[in-house]
Amino acid sequence: MVNTNRLAYWAVILGLFIPSLMGQAAAADYPDPYIDDYPSLHPYIGLYGGLTSPERLQEVRGTGDLSAVKLTDLALARSAIFGGKLGLFPSPKSWLGIETEFFYTNPHIKQQDITFSGAVPTTTTNFAGAHVRVATWALNLIARYPGERVQPYVGVGPGIFWGRMSGPVAELGTGSDTSLGLNALGGVRLLLTQRLAVFGEYKYNRVTFDFGGTAALHTLYQAHHFVGGLSLLF
């Protein structure tokens, strides 16, 4: 006859041992994201919004037959900005990764006095303003400090900028252009959990547009963006 006390003894031992084995198996299925030799790639996605504070449009002049006509700098209005990003690091402890992002903003041209000079008699006129839309798709090289909670980072890369200006034909007119420009950024990411983070970021853009159509305008566009967002880590 089996000793019931001995069976109870082994039942207790197994009861303590099995949960430990299950915990180890779960840890193997879901490894610690900060183990250096964890082999998988680590992507993340993020959504953000904030404020665009553009500089004046500079180096403003006509194009084609009007290339000798120069205009004073054009003041732009502040605007909201919205965007999303997708990034990838080789491991949680990697310092370098890549990121692609897309964002959109509306830094409209303000109502203001504009002076024309060059091939035409110098003339100053009041301009009613124009709608401006700028959409950007950028590819960034990201360098970050791989802290367990706080991760400051910087990045830089080329961007494809699509710009469109629309105003009265009798004034600046309507035109669009797609150009290659610069996207630079810096920020801090704070990990709330293993899979969720918030971030704050500054961006700088610089690109030259040659608006076609009835606008026929060459200009240098520069903008500063201040954004905050939420990231999901995989």
N, C-alpha and C positions, 0 to 999 in steps of 0.2 A: 504494500500500500504506500502511495506516495506521501511523503511528509508535507503536510499543508503549510507548515511554517516555512519550509524551504521554498515552496512555490510562491508564497507571499513575498519572501525575500527577493527572489529573482524578478518577480513582477514589479517590485519597486525599483530595482536597478534598471530594468528595461524602460520603465516609465520615465526615469530621469535621463536615460541615454538617448532614446528615440527623438525627443524634441531637439536635443543638441545636434543630432545628425541632420534633421530637417532644416535647422537653422543654417548649418554649413552648406547644405545643398542650395538653399535659397540665396545664400551669399555668393555661391558659384554662378547661379543664374543671373543675379543682379550685382555685379562687382562694384566695389567702391570706385567712384569716378575719379578719385585722386591717386589711384595706384599707378605708378609710372609705367609699368609694363603692360597695362591693359591695351590689347592690340587694336581695338576697333577705332574707326574714325568717329569724330564727335561733331556732328552738325548742330546748328541752332537756327531758329527763325525768330524774327522780331517785328513788331509793329510800333510805329512812333508818330508823334505829332508835335508841333511847336510853332515857333515864330521865325519868319524870314525877315532879316533886316538888311536890305540891299544898299549898296553904294550907288551913287549916281552913274548913269550910263556915260561912259567917257569915250574919247576919241571918235566922237560922232561926226559922220560925214556922209555925203551921198555916195552912191555906187554907179558904175557905168559912166554914162555921159555926165552925171552929176557928181563925179568923184572929187571935183575941185570945190564943191560947196561944203562949208564947214558949219557945224551947229554947236552951240554951247552945251555943256553937260546937262543931262536930263535927270531930274529928281524922280526917284521911284518911291512908291508907298510900301509900307510894311505889309506883310501878308502872313496868313496861316500856311503851314507846310504839313503834308502828310506823306508817309512812306512806309516801306517794308524792306526787310533785309533777310538774306540767307547766307550763313557762314559755315566754315568748316575748319577744324583744327585736327592735326594727326592724333593728339592725345590730350587729356585734361591738363597735363603739365607742359604742353608745348608753348613756346613763346611766339611762334609765327603761324599765321593762318591766312586764309583768303575769305573774302566776303563780296557778295554782289548785292546791290540795293537799287530800288527805284523810288523816286520821290517827286512830288508835284507841288508847285507854288504859283501864286498870282501877284507878282510885284508890279502893279499897274503904274503907268506914267502919270504923275500928278499934273493938275492944271498949273501952268507956270508961264513966264515970259521966256521966249526962245529968240536968240539972236542968230541970224544967218549971215555968213560972210564968205569971202573967197571969190569965186567967179561971178557972184552977183553983188549988187550994192548992199552994204551992211544994213540989215533991217532987223528990227525987234518987233515981235508980235506976241500976243497972248494966245497960248495954246490950251485947248480945252482938256487935253489929256487923252490917254488911250489905254485899252486893255492889253495886258501882257500876260502870257502864260508860258511857264518854263517847266518842262518835264525832263528828268534826268535818270539815266541808267548808268551806274558806275560799277567798276570792278576794283576792289581795294585789296592791298596787301596790309594785313593787320599785325601789329606787334603789341603784345599784352603781357602784363605781369600775372602769372597764373596763381593768384592767391586763392585760398579756399573759400573766402567770402567776398573780398573786395578785389576787383580786377581792373586797374586802370589800363587804358590802351590808346594807341594812336594808329592812324592809317592814312594811306595815300594811294591814289590810282587814277587812271583815265576815266572819263565819263563821256557818254554821248548825250548831248544837250539838244533838246528840241524846243525852239522858241517860236512864239507867234505874237505878233503885234497887230492890233486891229483898232483903227481910228477913222475919223472922217477923211475921205479922199482929198478934200480941199486942204487938209493939214498934213499929217504925217502918212496917212494911208494905211494899208493893210499888207502884211507880208509875213513869211515864215522862213526858218532856216534850221538845219540840223548840222551841228558842229561838234568836233572833239575838243574837250576841255579838261580842266583839272578839278579833282574832288579830293579834299584833304579833311581829316577829322581827328578828334580826340575826345575821350570820354572816360567814364567810370561805370563798371557794371557791378551790381550788388546781388549776390546769390541769396535768395530768400529760402529756397529749398534746393534739393539736388537737381531739380528739373525746371525751376522757375527763377527768373531774375528780373530786376528792373535796371534801367540804365539812363544816364543823362549824357548828352553829347553835343559838341560844337562842330559845325561843318563850315568849310570855306570853299566857294566855287569861283572859278575864273574861266571865261570862255569868250571868244569873239564871234559875234553874229553878223552875217550879211543878209539882212532881210530883203527878200525879193518882192515881187508883186508891185503894188502901187507905192509901197513904202520906200524901196530902193535906198536902204540905210545900212551903213556899217557902224558897229559900235562894240565897245568892250563892256561885258557884263560881269560884275562881281557881287557876290552875296555872302552874307553871314547867317547861318541857321543855328538856332538853339532849340534842341528837341529832347523829349523824354519818352521812354517807351517801356515795353514789356517783352521779355525774351522767353522762349521755351527751348530747353536744352534736351538733346536726345542722346 
